[in-house]
């Protein structure tokens, strides 16, 4: 059990680093959207993301759970972009 928890801790640390990088990038995208007067929500882009996730996870038993995590990330990214000035 201890080894698995240590592994999860390591994975969580990596996820945090990647999420920070992702949110830094979405912030920059938000700045561009503001400058170019583009909407925060881009239905086409979101559909592309979900299609790509579905393809990548097609044989994964946890597909639905992972997609739910990405839904949360995407929603948080949109909220973050709404605060960009």
Buried (B, 14 or more C-beta within 10 A) or exposed (E): EEEEEEEEEEEEEEEEEEEEEEBEEBBEBBEEBBEEEEEBEBEEEBEEBBEEBEEEBEEEEEBEEEBEEBBEBBEBBBEBBEEBE
